[in-house]
C-alpha cells in the first residue's frame, strides 16, 4: 500500500505528533506537578496524595536513591507492588534519579522473579511486604544489594493493615524510612534525553524466558502525546477522573496513568479488583470520567448487581485493551453505563498503543481502530511482502513509541525487526478500506489470559518436568471468565500413575497463577509433523 490510508479517517486527529516536545518524561510530568499542585493526584484505601505531595515525596525518594544507595543514571531499580500510593511516588523517584524502572509482577513465582532480577542486573528492589516471601527464596541467587519494603499505607502517612515482611528476607529498609532519610538530602538533577531508558518491560519469551522490552523516555513521551491527540475530549486539563484497576506494572495501565498524570487528572488506584464489592464501591465514590480495563474485568463488573447503581453520568470513555474485547461484553457494559468499550491494540514493545478507536466512533466496531499519529503499520506475508488491502498479514510497526530493542538480546533483536526497521508483532491483522485494523489471529502461539500473555513453551517446559509426564503441549481455549484459558495435553510415561490434579499442582509450584493450566487432558500420543514438531493447530481442533 505504501501510504497511511487510515489518515483519511482521522477527522480532527493530527497526522503527526512531536515525540521530542519534552526532553524526557520528567520534563513532561514536572510541568504537570507544578500546574496542579493543589489538586488530588492519587487516591487509594481512603487516602489521598495531591500533586504537591507526589512532587515532594518522589524528590525525597530520588534523593535517597542517589545519596544513600549511590543509584546513578541508567541503573536498574525493580518495582514489585500492586496499585498502592507508593507506586507513583516510587516511579517518579526512580525517574528523577535517572534510573530505569524494572516492572515486576508481585505474584511472580521465585523462578520468574530470579530470572528477571538477574537478567536486568538489578541491585535495588522496592517490594510490597506481601511479596517478600517470594523474594526471600531467591535473594541469595541475585545481585541485590538493597531491598526497600512497602506497606499498604506508605506515602499516605496512614498506618493501614499490611502483611508482615518475611522473617527470612534478611536486611531491608522500609519505604517510610527511605522517604524520611531522603527528605533531608539534596537531589542532584539528572540531564535526561529522550534516548535514556525509562522502563524495562518484561514480556514472555517463546524460549520460556521473558525478555525486557527497553522503553525510552522518548517512547513514553510519544505514546502519551499520541493517546492525547486521539482523545482530546477525554484529556481535559484538570478535569478528568480515572479509576485504575489494571496493575500499574502492566504497560497499558502505566502509560494511560502517565498520560492522565500529565493533564492533572485524579486517579483512583484499585489494588485488588478481585474484591468486586470493594471495586464497585470505588467506582461509586469516584464517578469516573475515564475507565480502562481488560475484557475479563469488564465481564466481571457487568455481572455485579450494584454496577447499575454507580453514577455514570460523567463517563466519557471506557477503554479496552490487553486482550480482545468481546462484543457481548461491550453491549452489556453499554446497557448499564451508556458507553460502549473503545478497543485499542498494543504490546509491551510499543509502549504500548499502536491503534485505537477515535473519539468520533459511537458504536463498538469489533476492530482495534486506527493506527496512532506518526505511526507506520504494514501487514506482511510469510515472504515479507506487503499484502493487498483486506488481506491478512503480520502486523509490523514503526514509530516513535516502538522500543529500541530487547535488553541485551542481540539475537532476538535481529529477528524482531524487518530489514527496514519495522517491529514484527507476531499478530495477524486485516485493514479495511477506511484504515481500521482488526486482529484476526496470532502468528505466535501466545495465549492471552485476563489480558496477560502466556507462552506455551514456558508452560510445557515446566509441565514436562512433572514426574510421570512423557511429553506435553498446550493451547488456548475460550473461557467465559478469562477470555482464554490454558489447556494442557499430556502423554504419560508407561506405567505412570498421574492425575489432572497432580499436573496442575506441579505447575502451580513453578509459575504465576494465570499461567497454570485450567484443563489437563491425557492422550496416547501428540500429533506431530514428519520432522517431529508438535502440531498445536491439530490440538486446537481437538480442544
NUVEXNU-145527 format. One record per residue (C-alpha): y, z, x; residue number from 0. Coordinates in Angstrom, 1 decimal, decimal comma. Last residue first. Example, Ala and Ser with C-alpha at 12.3 -4.5 7.8 and 13.67 -1.06 7.14 Angstrom:
REM NUVEXNU-145527
PT  north     up   east pos
PT   -1,1    7,1   13,7   1
PT   -4,5    7,8   12,3   0
END
This chain:
REM NUVEXNU-145527
PT  north     up   east pos
PT  -28,8   22,0   -9,7 542
PT  -31,5   19,3   -9,2 541
PT  -28,8   16,7   -9,1 540
PT  -26,8   18,9   -6,7 539
PT  -29,9   19,2   -4,5 538
PT  -30,1   15,4   -4,4 537
PT  -26,5   15,2   -3,1 536
PT  -27,3   18,0   -0,6 535
PT  -29,7   15,7    1,2 534
PT  -31,0   17,7    4,2 533
PT  -30,9   15,6    7,3 532
PT  -34,4   14,9    8,7 531
PT  -33,9   11,5   10,2 530
PT  -35,5    9,7    7,2 529
PT  -33,3   11,7    4,8 528
PT  -34,3   15,1    3,4 527
PT  -35,0   16,7    0,1 526
PT  -35,9   20,4    0,5 525
PT  -39,5   21,7    0,2 524
PT  -41,7   24,0   -2,0 523
PT  -38,5   25,2   -3,7 522
PT  -37,1   28,7   -4,4 521
PT  -33,9   29,1   -6,3 520
PT  -31,2   31,6   -5,4 519
PT  -28,1   31,9   -7,7 518
PT  -24,9   33,8   -7,0 517
PT  -24,9   33,0   -3,3 516
PT  -22,5   35,3   -1,3 515
PT  -19,3   33,6   -0,3 514
PT  -17,1   35,4   -2,8 513
PT  -18,4   38,8   -1,4 512
PT  -17,5   38,2    2,2 511
PT  -20,4   37,5    4,5 510
PT  -23,2   39,1    6,6 509
PT  -24,5   42,1    4,7 508
PT  -24,2   40,4    1,3 507
PT  -26,4   37,5    2,6 506
PT  -29,3   39,9    3,2 505
PT  -28,9   41,5   -0,3 504
PT  -28,8   38,0   -1,9 503
PT  -32,0   36,9   -0,1 502
PT  -33,9   40,1   -1,1 501
PT  -32,6   39,9   -4,7 500
PT  -34,0   36,4   -5,0 499
PT  -37,4   37,6   -3,9 498
PT  -39,4   37,2   -0,7 497
PT  -43,1   37,9    0,1 496
PT  -43,8   35,4    2,9 495
PT  -47,3   33,9    3,0 494
PT  -46,1   30,6    4,4 493
PT  -42,3   30,8    5,2 492
PT  -40,2   30,4    2,1 491
PT  -38,1   27,4    1,2 490
PT  -34,8   28,4   -0,2 489
PT  -32,2   26,7   -2,4 488
PT  -28,8   28,5   -2,6 487
PT  -26,4   28,1   -5,4 486
PT  -22,8   29,1   -4,6 485
PT  -20,4   29,4   -7,5 484
PT  -17,7   27,1   -8,8 483
PT  -14,8   27,7  -11,1 482
PT  -15,1   31,5  -10,6 481
PT  -15,5   32,8  -14,2 480
PT  -17,1   29,9  -16,0 479
PT  -19,2   28,7  -13,1 478
PT  -20,0   25,1  -12,1 477
PT  -22,4   24,7   -9,2 476
PT  -21,6   24,4   -5,5 475
PT  -24,4   23,5   -3,1 474
PT  -26,6   25,4   -0,7 473
PT  -29,4   24,7    1,8 472
PT  -32,4   26,6    3,1 471
PT  -35,1   26,7    5,6 470
PT  -38,2   28,9    6,4 469
PT  -36,9   32,1    4,9 468
PT  -39,2   35,1    5,2 467
PT  -36,9   37,4    7,1 466
PT  -33,3   36,3    6,4 465
PT  -31,8   34,4    9,3 464
PT  -31,7   31,2    7,3 463
PT  -29,3   32,9    4,9 462
PT  -26,7   33,5    7,6 461
PT  -26,8   29,9    8,9 460
PT  -27,0   28,5    5,4 459
PT  -23,9   30,3    4,2 458
PT  -21,9   29,1    7,2 457
PT  -23,2   25,5    6,8 456
PT  -22,3   25,5    3,1 455
PT  -18,6   26,0    3,6 454
PT  -16,7   28,3    1,1 453
PT  -13,0   27,7    0,5 452
PT  -11,3   30,3   -1,7 451
PT   -9,6   29,4   -5,0 450
PT  -12,0   31,5   -7,1 449
PT  -15,0   29,9   -5,4 448
PT  -14,3   26,5   -4,0 447
PT  -17,4   24,8   -2,4 446
PT  -16,9   22,5    0,6 445
PT  -19,4   19,7    1,1 444
PT  -16,9   17,6    3,0 443
PT  -15,9   14,4    1,3 442
PT  -14,8   16,4   -1,7 441
PT  -14,4   14,7   -5,0 440
PT  -12,0   13,4   -7,6 439
PT   -8,6   14,8   -6,8 438
PT   -5,9   13,0   -8,8 437
PT   -2,6   12,0   -7,3 436
PT    0,3   10,8   -9,5 435
PT    2,1    7,8   -7,9 434
PT    3,1    6,0  -11,1 433
PT    0,4    3,3  -10,6 432
PT   -2,3    6,0  -10,4 431
PT   -3,4    7,4   -7,1 430
PT   -7,0    8,4   -6,5 429
PT   -8,4   11,3   -4,4 428
PT  -11,2   12,2   -2,1 427
PT  -10,9   15,4   -0,1 426
PT  -11,7   15,6    3,7 425
PT   -8,1   16,4    4,4 424
PT   -7,7   14,0    7,3 423
PT   -4,3   14,6    8,9 422
PT   -2,4   11,4    9,6 421
PT   -1,3   10,8   13,2 420
PT   -1,7    7,1   13,7 419
PT   -5,1    7,4   15,3 418
PT   -6,2    9,5   12,4 417
PT   -6,3   13,3   12,6 416
PT   -9,0   15,9   12,3 415
PT  -11,4   14,2   14,7 414
PT   -9,5   14,8   17,9 413
PT   -8,2   18,1   16,5 412
PT  -11,7   19,5   16,3 411
PT  -12,4   18,5   19,9 410
PT   -9,1   20,1   21,1 409
PT   -9,7   23,4   19,3 408
PT   -7,3   25,9   20,9 407
PT   -5,7   26,8   17,5 406
PT   -6,2   23,9   15,1 405
PT   -3,5   21,3   15,0 404
PT    0,3   20,8   14,8 403
PT    0,1   21,7   11,1 402
PT    1,4   19,3    8,4 401
PT    4,5   20,5    6,7 400
PT    6,8   18,0    8,4 399
PT    4,7   15,1    7,0 398
PT    1,6   13,0    7,4 397
PT   -1,4   13,3    5,1 396
PT   -4,8   11,6    4,6 395
PT   -6,6   11,8    1,3 394
PT  -10,0   10,2    1,6 393
PT  -10,3    7,3   -0,8 392
PT  -10,8    6,5   -4,4 391
PT   -9,5    3,2   -5,9 390
PT   -6,5    3,0   -8,3 389
PT   -4,3    1,3   -5,8 388
PT   -6,4   -0,5   -3,2 387
PT   -7,9    1,5   -0,4 386
PT   -6,4    1,9    3,0 385
PT   -8,8    1,1    5,8 384
PT  -10,3    3,9    7,9 383
PT  -13,7    2,4    7,8 382
PT  -15,1    5,0    5,4 381
PT  -12,2    4,3    3,0 380
PT   -8,7    5,7    3,4 379
PT   -6,2    7,0    0,9 378
PT   -2,6    7,3    2,2 377
PT   -0,1   10,1    1,9 376
PT    3,3   10,2    3,5 375
PT    5,5   13,2    3,0 374
PT    9,3   13,5    3,3 373
PT    9,5   14,6   -0,3 372
PT    6,3   16,1   -1,7 371
PT    3,5   13,9   -3,0 370
PT    3,4   13,5   -6,8 369
PT    1,3   15,5   -9,3 368
PT   -2,0   17,3   -8,8 367
PT   -3,5   15,4  -11,7 366
PT   -5,1   16,5  -15,0 365
PT   -1,7   15,9  -16,6 364
PT   -1,0   19,2  -18,4 363
PT    2,1   18,5  -20,5 362
PT    5,9   18,7  -20,1 361
PT    6,5   16,9  -16,8 360
PT   10,2   17,0  -16,0 359
PT    9,8   19,7  -13,3 358
PT    7,5   17,7  -11,0 357
PT    3,7   18,1  -10,8 356
PT    2,9   18,9   -7,2 355
PT    1,7   17,3   -4,0 354
PT    1,0   18,2   -0,4 353
PT    1,6   22,0   -0,6 352
PT    0,0   24,3    2,1 351
PT    1,4   24,9    4,8 350
PT   -0,5   21,6    5,3 349
PT   -3,4   22,9    7,3 348
PT   -4,1   25,7    4,9 347
PT   -4,5   23,0    2,2 346
PT   -2,6   21,5   -0,7 345
PT   -2,6   20,3   -4,2 344
PT   -0,5   21,2   -7,2 343
PT   -1,0   21,9  -10,9 342
PT    1,5   22,9  -13,5 341
PT   -0,3   25,2  -16,0 340
PT    1,0   24,6  -19,5 339
PT    3,8   26,8  -21,0 338
PT    4,2   28,4  -24,4 337
PT    2,8   31,7  -23,3 336
PT   -0,2   32,2  -25,6 335
PT   -1,1   28,6  -26,7 334
PT    0,0   27,4  -23,2 333
PT   -2,6   29,6  -21,5 332
PT   -5,3   28,4  -23,8 331
PT   -4,5   24,8  -23,1 330
PT   -4,3   25,4  -19,4 329
PT   -7,7   27,0  -19,5 328
PT   -9,1   24,0  -21,4 327
PT   -7,6   21,6  -18,9 326
PT   -9,4   23,2  -16,0 325
PT   -7,1   23,7  -12,9 324
PT   -8,7   22,5   -9,7 323
PT   -8,7   25,0   -6,9 322
PT   -6,2   26,8   -4,7 321
PT   -3,3   25,8   -7,0 320
PT   -1,8   26,5  -10,5 319
PT    1,8   27,2  -11,1 318
PT    3,2   28,6  -14,4 317
PT    6,8   27,5  -14,8 316
PT    9,9   28,7  -16,6 315
PT    8,9   32,0  -18,2 314
PT   11,8   33,9  -19,6 313
PT   10,5   34,1  -23,2 312
PT    7,0   35,2  -22,1 311
PT    7,3   38,7  -23,5 310
PT    3,7   40,1  -23,0 309
PT    1,9   41,0  -26,2 308
PT   -0,1   37,7  -26,1 307
PT   -1,7   39,0  -22,9 306
PT   -2,9   42,1  -24,7 305
PT   -6,4   40,9  -25,7 304
PT   -7,3   39,6  -22,2 303
PT   -9,3   36,4  -22,4 302
PT   -6,3   34,3  -21,3 301
PT   -5,9   36,5  -18,2 300
PT   -9,5   35,9  -16,9 299
PT   -9,2   32,1  -17,1 298
PT   -5,7   32,2  -15,5 297
PT   -7,2   34,1  -12,5 296
PT  -10,1   31,7  -12,4 295
PT   -7,8   28,7  -12,3 294
PT   -5,8   30,0   -9,3 293
PT   -2,5   31,7   -9,9 292
PT    1,3   31,4   -9,9 291
PT    3,9   32,9  -12,2 290
PT    7,6   32,2  -12,5 289
PT   10,3   33,5  -14,8 288
PT    8,4   36,8  -15,0 287
PT    8,7   39,4  -17,7 286
PT    8,2   42,1  -15,0 285
PT    7,1   45,0  -17,2 284
PT    4,7   43,0  -19,4 283
PT    3,3   41,1  -16,4 282
PT    2,7   44,5  -14,6 281
PT    0,8   45,8  -17,7 280
PT   -1,3   42,6  -17,7 279
PT   -2,3   43,5  -14,1 278
PT   -3,1   47,1  -15,0 277
PT   -5,4   46,1  -17,8 276
PT   -6,9   43,3  -15,7 275
PT   -7,8   45,6  -12,8 274
PT   -9,4   42,6  -11,0 273
PT   -5,8   41,7  -10,1 272
PT   -5,8   44,4   -7,4 271
PT   -2,8   44,4   -5,1 270
PT   -0,3   42,9   -7,5 269
PT    3,1   42,4   -6,0 268
PT    6,2   42,0   -8,2 267
PT    8,7   39,6   -6,5 266
PT   12,4   39,7   -7,4 265
PT   14,0   36,5   -6,3 264
PT   16,9   36,2   -3,8 263
PT   16,6   32,5   -3,1 262
PT   14,9   32,7    0,3 261
PT   12,5   35,3   -1,0 260
PT   11,4   32,8   -3,6 259
PT   10,4   30,3   -1,0 258
PT    8,7   33,0    1,1 257
PT    6,7   34,0   -1,9 256
PT    5,6   30,4   -2,6 255
PT    4,6   30,0    1,1 254
PT    2,6   33,3    1,1 253
PT    0,9   32,8   -2,2 252
PT   -0,4   29,4   -1,2 251
PT   -1,2   30,4    2,4 250
PT   -3,6   33,1    1,3 249
PT   -2,8   36,3    3,3 248
PT   -0,4   37,1    0,5 247
PT   -3,3   37,7   -1,9 246
PT   -2,9   35,9   -5,3 245
PT   -1,4   38,4   -7,7 244
PT    2,2   37,6   -7,1 243
PT    4,6   38,0  -10,1 242
PT    7,9   36,3   -9,6 241
PT   11,3   37,0  -11,1 240
PT   14,1   34,4  -10,6 239
PT   17,8   34,8  -11,0 238
PT   19,4   35,4   -7,6 237
PT   19,7   31,7   -6,7 236
PT   17,9   29,5   -9,3 235
PT   14,5   28,4   -8,0 234
PT   12,9   27,4  -11,3 233
PT   15,1   24,6  -12,5 232
PT   15,3   23,2   -8,9 231
PT   11,5   22,7   -8,8 230
PT   10,7   19,7   -6,6 229
PT   13,6   20,3   -4,1 228
PT   12,6   23,9   -3,9 227
PT    9,0   23,0   -3,0 226
PT   10,1   20,6   -0,3 225
PT   12,5   23,1    1,2 224
PT    9,8   25,8    1,3 223
PT    7,4   23,3    2,8 222
PT    9,8   22,2    5,5 221
PT   10,8   25,7    6,5 220
PT    7,1   26,5    6,7 219
PT    6,1   23,6    8,9 218
PT    9,3   24,1   11,0 217
PT    8,4   27,7   11,7 216
PT    5,0   26,4   13,0 215
PT    1,5   26,5   11,5 214
PT   -1,5   26,5   13,8 213
PT   -4,5   26,2   11,5 212
PT   -7,0   28,7   12,9 211
PT  -10,6   27,6   12,7 210
PT  -13,4   29,4   10,9 209
PT  -17,0   29,4   12,4 208
PT  -19,9   28,0   10,3 207
PT  -19,8   24,6   12,0 206
PT  -18,2   23,1    8,9 205
PT  -15,3   25,5    9,6 204
PT  -13,6   27,7    7,0 203
PT   -9,8   28,1    7,3 202
PT   -7,8   30,6    9,3 201
PT   -4,1   30,5    9,0 200
PT   -2,5   31,2   12,4 199
PT    1,1   31,7   11,4 198
PT    4,6   31,3   12,8 197
PT    4,2   29,1   15,9 196
PT    7,4   28,0   17,7 195
PT    8,3   24,3   17,2 194
PT   11,0   25,0   14,7 193
PT   12,9   27,0   17,3 192
PT   13,1   30,7   18,0 191
PT   15,6   32,4   20,3 190
PT   14,4   36,0   20,0 189
PT   16,9   38,8   19,2 188
PT   16,2   42,0   21,0 187
PT   16,0   44,9   18,6 186
PT   17,2   48,2   19,9 185
PT   15,2   51,4   19,2 184
PT   15,9   54,3   16,9 183
PT   14,3   52,7   13,8 182
PT   11,2   51,6   15,8 181
PT    9,9   55,1   16,2 180
PT   10,2   55,9   12,4 179
PT    8,8   52,4   11,5 178
PT    5,8   52,9   13,8 177
PT    5,3   56,4   12,4 176
PT    5,2   55,1    8,9 175
PT    2,8   52,4    9,9 174
PT    0,4   55,0   11,2 173
PT   -0,8   54,8   14,8 172
PT   -4,4   54,4   15,9 171
PT   -6,9   55,8   18,4 170
PT  -10,5   55,6   17,3 169
PT  -11,8   53,9   14,2 168
PT  -14,8   56,2   13,8 167
PT  -13,0   58,6   11,4 166
PT  -12,2   55,7    9,1 165
PT   -8,6   56,0    7,9 164
PT   -8,6   57,6    4,5 163
PT   -8,2   55,6    1,3 162
PT   -4,7   55,9   -0,4 161
PT   -3,2   57,9   -3,2 160
PT    0,6   57,5   -3,1 159
PT    3,2   59,2   -1,0 158
PT    6,4   57,4   -1,6 157
PT    8,8   56,3    1,1 156
PT    8,5   52,7    0,0 155
PT    7,5   51,2    3,4 154
PT    4,0   52,8    3,1 153
PT    2,8   53,8   -0,3 152
PT   -0,6   52,3   -0,1 151
PT   -1,3   53,4    3,4 150
PT   -1,2   51,1    6,5 149
PT   -2,8   51,7    9,9 148
PT   -1,5   50,3   13,1 147
PT   -4,2   49,5   15,7 146
PT   -3,2   48,8   19,3 145
PT   -5,1   47,4   22,3 144
PT   -7,5   45,0   20,5 143
PT   -9,4   42,7   22,9 142
PT  -12,5   42,7   20,6 141
PT  -16,1   44,0   20,8 140
PT  -15,0   47,7   20,8 139
PT  -13,1   47,1   17,6 138
PT  -16,2   45,7   15,8 137
PT  -17,5   48,5   13,5 136
PT  -14,2   50,4   13,3 135
PT  -12,6   47,3   11,9 134
PT  -14,9   47,3    9,0 133
PT  -14,4   51,0    8,3 132
PT  -10,6   50,4    8,7 131
PT  -10,3   48,2    5,6 130
PT   -9,2   50,9    3,2 129
PT   -6,6   52,1    5,7 128
PT   -4,9   48,7    5,4 127
PT   -4,6   47,1    8,9 126
PT   -1,8   46,0   11,2 125
PT   -3,5   44,6   14,2 124
PT   -2,4   44,3   17,9 123
PT   -4,2   42,6   20,8 122
PT   -5,2   39,4   19,0 121
PT   -6,6   36,5   21,1 120
PT   -6,9   34,2   18,1 119
PT  -10,6   33,5   18,5 118
PT  -11,3   37,1   19,3 117
PT   -9,6   38,5   16,2 116
PT  -11,2   35,8   14,0 115
PT  -14,7   36,2   15,3 114
PT  -14,7   40,0   15,0 113
PT  -13,3   39,8   11,5 112
PT  -16,0   37,4   10,2 111
PT  -18,9   39,4   11,8 110
PT  -17,5   42,7   10,5 109
PT  -17,3   41,4    6,9 108
PT  -14,0   40,3    5,6 107
PT  -12,5   42,0    2,5 106
PT   -9,1   42,6    4,1 105
PT   -8,7   38,8    4,6 104
PT   -6,9   38,3    7,8 103
PT   -3,6   36,4    8,4 102
PT   -2,7   36,0   12,1 101
PT    1,0   36,4   12,4 100
PT    2,6   34,8   15,5  99
PT    5,2   36,8   17,4  98
PT    8,9   36,1   17,8  97
PT    9,8   39,8   17,3  96
PT   11,7   38,8   14,2  95
PT    8,7   37,0   12,7  94
PT    6,4   40,0   13,3  93
PT    9,0   42,3   11,6  92
PT    9,5   39,8    8,7  91
PT    5,7   39,8    8,0  90
PT    5,3   43,6    8,5  89
PT    8,0   44,3    6,0  88
PT    6,6   41,6    3,6  87
PT    3,1   43,3    3,8  86
PT    4,2   47,0    3,7  85
PT    5,1   46,6    0,0  84
PT    1,3   46,1   -0,6  83
PT   -0,4   42,9   -1,6  82
PT   -3,7   43,4    0,3  81
PT   -4,0   44,1    4,0  80
PT   -5,2   42,7    7,3  79
PT   -2,3   41,5    9,4  78
PT   -3,2   40,3   13,0  77
PT   -0,5   40,0   15,7  76
PT   -0,6   37,0   18,0  75
PT    1,8   36,9   21,0  74
PT    4,1   33,8   20,9  73
PT    7,3   35,6   21,8  72
PT    6,6   39,1   23,2  71
PT    4,9   42,3   22,0  70
PT    5,5   45,0   24,6  69
PT    3,9   47,6   22,3  68
PT    6,6   50,3   22,2  67
PT    9,8   48,2   22,7  66
PT    8,9   44,8   21,2  65
PT    6,5   45,9   18,4  64
PT    8,6   48,9   17,6  63
PT   11,8   46,9   17,4  62
PT   10,1   44,4   15,1  61
PT    9,1   47,3   12,8  60
PT   12,6   48,7   12,7  59
PT   14,0   45,2   12,0  58
PT   11,5   44,8    9,2  57
PT   12,6   48,2    7,7  56
PT   16,3   47,3    7,7  55
PT   16,0   43,8    6,3  54
PT   13,4   44,8    3,7  53
PT   15,5   47,7    2,6  52
PT   18,6   45,6    2,4  51
PT   16,7   43,1    0,2  50
PT   15,7   45,8   -2,2  49
PT   12,3   47,6   -2,0  48
PT   11,0   49,0   -5,3  47
PT    8,2   51,5   -6,1  46
PT    6,2   51,8   -9,3  45
PT    3,0   50,7   -7,6  44
PT    4,6   47,5   -6,4  43
PT    8,0   45,9   -6,5  42
PT    9,6   43,5   -3,9  41
PT   13,1   42,1   -3,5  40
PT   15,4   44,1   -5,7  39
PT   19,0   43,0   -5,3  38
PT   21,6   44,9   -3,3  37
PT   21,2   42,9   -0,1  36
PT   21,1   39,5   -1,8  35
PT   23,4   37,4    0,4  34
PT   22,3   39,2    3,6  33
PT   18,6   39,1    3,1  32
PT   19,0   35,4    2,0  31
PT   20,8   34,4    5,2  30
PT   18,2   36,3    7,4  29
PT   15,4   34,4    5,5  28
PT   16,4   30,9    6,6  27
PT   17,3   31,9   10,1  26
PT   14,0   33,9   10,5  25
PT   12,1   30,9    9,1  24
PT   13,4   28,9   12,1  23
PT   16,2   26,6   13,2  22
PT   17,2   26,0    9,6  21
PT   18,1   22,6    8,1  20
PT   15,5   21,2   10,5  19
PT   13,0   20,1    7,8  18
PT   15,8   18,3    6,1  17
PT   14,3   16,9    2,8  16
PT   13,7   13,3    1,9  15
PT   13,1   11,4   -1,3  14
PT   15,3   13,7   -3,3  13
PT   14,0   14,7   -6,7  12
PT   16,3   13,6   -9,5  11
PT   13,8   11,1  -11,1  10
PT   10,9   11,2   -8,6   9
PT    8,7    8,7  -10,4   8
PT    9,7    5,6   -8,4   7
PT    9,2    7,9   -5,3   6
PT    5,4    7,6   -6,0   5
PT    5,2    4,1   -4,5   4
PT    5,7    5,6   -1,1   3
PT    5,2    2,3    0,6   2
PT    2,4    0,8    2,8   1
PT    0,0    0,0    0,0   0
END
